[in-house]
Amino acid sequence: MKRAFLIILIVIAYCHTFAQGNRVPPKFQGTQKELDNFLVKPYFQPHELDPIMPLNVEVTALINNEGQLIGTYAQFQEQDSISISHTRFVSFNPEAIKNRAKEHIRHIRRWTPGTLNDTPTVMLVRLNVHFSKEAFTDSSQYANYLSGLAFVPKEWDLVKDGYSVYQKADDGPNHQIYTFAEQMPEYPGGITAILKYIAEHTIYPEVARENDITGTVYVKFVVTREGNVRNVVLVKAIDPYLDQEAVRVVSSLSGFRPGMQSGKPVEVFYTIPIKFILQ
């Protein structure tokens, strides 16, 4: 059996067992009927799917502890994978269809975060996007449909890669988050202490270990004026389970000395790479 390690730059963390407790998954902030109706109305170009419709794509969404969708991963359902592998339609592009399913899910911006023992935490949620005759083949009609949905915000704040929201709605139009400040945020004990904390609190996901999944997850977040961490998002994602764990452990950081600009505390972006290795 392989032993699991986590390396963050030069720090090694041994594998632990996943935390147990009362887990409540993320919840869509709307009715189940609204969600079900949405899942059968993605957009696609007619030539992409007509020969093999209907088709289902399972999308796994990563929801952070603030209810923000920060990652999407897609795969075809098993029965559809079999039929796709035997198709001879040259124009069919499986990756393009999976990307369309992910883009469709990214429009949902209203989630109640999942909780563990009543504490909001990062979690995965699975949704099935259904491509059928109910789906849209006209991009303008699709856009009009989205504009009428209450759970699709009319004004998205700062958006990166189509789904990562960094700013809060109440930050105000003149609110600034610095990439570089005169005095950058500092964790007590410096980078060594951050790495030690992450190494000691990171749990190598069992599913990832069983499937020999490794790699480096880059996580970006904001250090607030109070020295807390918010808006934890993925800069580079590799796997839903590794990404989930990286975001979870970084979200638990606190106690930073905030960044300073012109003698005043300011919010500053901070990025940490977390490398998962199996040996």
C-alpha positions in Angstrom: 0.0 0.0 0.0 1.3 3.4 -0.9 2.1 6.0 1.8 0.6 9.4 1.1 2.5 12.7 1.5 1.7 16.3 0.9 4.5 18.7 0.0 4.1 22.4 0.1 7.3 23.8 -1.3 9.6 21.9 1.2 7.2 20.7 3.8 6.0 17.1 4.0 2.7 16.1 5.6 1.7 12.5 6.5 -1.7 11.2 5.6 -4.6 11.2 8.1 -8.1 9.9 8.0 -10.9 12.2 6.7 -12.7 14.1 9.4 -16.0 12.6 10.3 -19.0 14.4 11.6 -22.4 15.8 10.7 -22.0 16.8 7.0 -24.6 18.9 5.1 -23.9 19.3 1.4 -24.1 22.6 -0.4 -27.6 23.7 -1.4 -28.9 25.5 -4.4 -30.6 28.7 -3.3 -33.8 28.1 -5.2 -36.4 25.5 -5.7 -35.6 22.0 -6.9 -38.0 22.6 -9.9 -35.9 25.6 -10.9 -32.7 23.6 -10.7 -34.2 20.6 -12.6 -35.4 22.9 -15.3 -32.1 24.6 -15.6 -30.1 21.3 -16.0 -32.0 20.4 -19.1 -31.5 23.7 -20.9 -27.8 24.1 -21.7 -26.6 25.6 -25.0 -24.9 23.7 -27.8 -24.3 24.0 -31.5 -26.6 21.6 -33.5 -23.8 19.8 -35.3 -22.1 18.9 -32.1 -24.7 16.5 -30.7 -27.6 15.8 -33.0 -26.3 12.3 -34.0 -26.1 11.1 -30.4 -28.7 13.0 -28.4 -29.9 12.7 -25.7 -26.6 12.9 -23.7 -25.9 13.4 -20.0 -22.8 15.0 -18.6 -22.1 14.7 -14.9 -20.6 18.0 -13.6 -18.9 18.1 -10.2 -18.9 21.6 -8.7 -16.6 22.8 -6.0 -18.4 25.2 -3.6 -16.2 27.1 -1.1 -17.2 28.0 2.5 -18.7 31.3 1.3 -21.1 29.6 -1.2 -19.0 30.5 -4.3 -18.6 28.1 -7.1 -14.8 28.0 -7.7 -14.3 24.8 -9.7 -16.1 22.5 -12.2 -15.2 19.0 -13.5 -17.1 17.0 -16.0 -17.4 13.5 -17.2 -19.9 11.5 -19.3 -22.2 9.1 -17.5 -21.0 5.5 -18.0 -23.7 4.4 -20.5 -23.0 7.6 -22.6 -19.3 7.0 -22.5 -19.8 3.6 -24.1 -22.0 5.0 -26.9 -19.6 7.9 -27.5 -16.6 5.6 -27.8 -18.3 3.8 -30.7 -19.5 6.9 -32.6 -18.1 7.5 -36.0 -19.2 11.1 -36.3 -15.9 13.0 -36.9 -17.4 16.4 -36.0 -18.2 15.3 -32.4 -15.8 16.7 -29.8 -16.3 15.2 -26.4 -14.2 17.8 -24.6 -16.1 20.6 -26.2 -19.4 19.2 -24.9 -18.0 18.7 -21.4 -16.8 22.3 -21.4 -20.3 23.5 -22.4 -21.8 21.6 -19.5 -19.3 23.1 -17.1 -20.0 26.6 -18.5 -23.7 26.0 -18.0 -23.2 25.1 -14.3 -21.0 28.1 -13.7 -23.9 30.4 -14.2 -25.4 29.2 -10.9 -24.2 31.9 -8.4 -26.5 31.2 -5.5 -25.3 28.5 -3.2 -25.6 27.9 0.5 -22.2 26.4 1.5 -21.9 22.9 2.9 -21.2 22.5 6.6 -19.3 20.0 8.8 -20.5 20.0 12.4 -22.4 23.3 11.6 -19.3 25.0 10.3 -19.3 26.2 6.6 -16.7 24.3 4.6 -15.7 23.6 1.1 -17.5 20.7 -0.5 -18.3 19.0 -3.8 -21.8 18.7 -5.3 -22.7 16.7 -8.4 -25.2 17.8 -11.1 -26.3 16.1 -14.3 -26.6 18.4 -17.4 -28.9 16.9 -20.0 -28.5 17.7 -23.7 -31.7 17.0 -25.5 -34.3 18.6 -27.6 -35.1 21.0 -24.7 -31.6 22.4 -24.8 -30.9 25.7 -26.6 -29.2 25.8 -30.0 -29.5 29.6 -30.4 -27.0 31.6 -28.3 -29.2 34.7 -28.1 -32.2 32.7 -26.9 -29.9 31.1 -24.3 -28.6 34.5 -23.1 -32.2 35.8 -22.8 -33.1 32.7 -20.8 -30.2 33.2 -18.4 -31.1 36.9 -18.0 -34.5 35.9 -16.6 -33.2 33.6 -13.9 -33.2 34.9 -10.3 -30.2 32.7 -9.4 -28.0 34.1 -12.2 -26.8 37.5 -11.0 -27.2 40.4 -13.4 -24.0 42.0 -12.3 -21.0 39.8 -11.4 -18.2 41.4 -9.5 -14.6 40.6 -10.3 -14.7 37.4 -12.3 -11.8 35.2 -13.2 -11.9 32.2 -15.5 -15.7 32.5 -15.8 -16.6 31.5 -12.2 -14.2 32.8 -9.5 -15.7 35.7 -7.6 -13.2 37.7 -5.5 -15.2 40.7 -4.3 -18.1 40.9 -2.0 -21.3 42.7 -3.2 -21.0 45.2 -0.3 -17.4 46.1 -1.0 -18.5 49.1 -3.0 -17.3 50.3 -6.4 -14.1 51.9 -5.1 -13.0 49.0 -3.1 -9.5 47.8 -4.0 -7.8 44.5 -3.4 -4.1 44.8 -3.9 -1.8 42.4 -5.6 1.2 44.1 -4.1 1.1 46.4 -1.1 3.8 48.5 0.6 3.7 46.0 3.4 2.5 42.6 2.4 0.4 40.4 4.7 2.5 38.3 7.1 1.6 35.1 9.0 3.0 34.9 12.5 6.2 32.9 12.1 6.4 33.7 8.4 6.2 31.3 5.4 7.7 28.5 7.4 4.8 28.7 9.9 2.2 28.7 7.1 3.7 25.7 5.5 3.9 23.9 8.8 0.2 24.6 9.5 -0.9 23.4 6.1 1.2 20.3 6.3 -0.2 19.4 9.7 -3.8 20.0 8.8 -4.0 18.7 5.2 -5.6 15.3 4.7 -4.7 13.3 1.5 -8.1 12.3 0.0 -8.7 8.6 0.1 -10.3 8.6 -3.4 -7.3 10.4 -4.8 -4.9 8.0 -3.1 -6.7 4.9 -4.3 -6.5 6.2 -7.9 -2.9 7.4 -7.7 -3.8 11.0 -8.3 -1.1 13.5 -7.6 -0.2 17.1 -8.6 0.1 20.7 -7.5 -3.0 22.8 -6.7 -2.5 26.6 -6.7 -4.9 28.4 -4.3 -5.5 32.1 -4.3 -7.2 34.1 -1.5 -7.7 37.5 0.0 -6.1 38.5 3.3 -8.6 40.9 4.8 -7.9 44.1 6.8 -8.6 42.1 9.9 -6.0 39.5 9.0 -8.6 36.8 8.1 -8.8 34.7 4.9 -11.7 35.1 2.5 -12.6 34.3 -1.2 -10.4 31.2 -1.5 -10.4 30.2 -5.1 -8.5 27.9 -7.5 -5.8 29.3 -9.7 -4.8 25.9 -11.0 -7.1 22.9 -10.5 -6.0 19.3 -11.0 -8.7 17.0 -9.4 -11.9 17.7 -7.5 -10.8 15.8 -4.4 -7.3 17.3 -4.2 -8.7 20.8 -5.0 -11.4 20.4 -2.4 -8.8 19.6 0.3 -6.4 22.3 -0.7 -9.2 24.9 -0.6 -10.5 23.5 2.7 -7.2 23.7 4.6 -6.3 27.2 3.2 -9.8 28.4 4.2 -9.0 27.5 7.8 -6.0 29.9 8.0 -6.4 33.0 10.2 -4.3 35.4 12.3 -2.4 37.2 9.5 -0.9 40.6 10.1 -2.8 42.5 7.3 -1.1 44.2 4.4 -0.5 48.0 4.7 -0.8 50.8 2.2 -0.1 54.4 3.1 -0.2 53.4 6.8 -3.7 51.8 6.6 -4.6 48.1 6.5 -5.8 46.9 3.1 -6.9 43.7 1.5 -4.3 41.8 -0.5 -4.2 38.7 -2.7 -2.1 35.8 -1.6 -1.3 32.6 -3.5 -0.1 29.3 -2.2 1.0 26.1 -4.1 0.1 22.8 -2.5 1.8 19.7 -4.0 0.3 16.3 -3.4 2.6 13.3 -3.9 2.2 9.6 -3.4 5.2 7.5 -2.5 
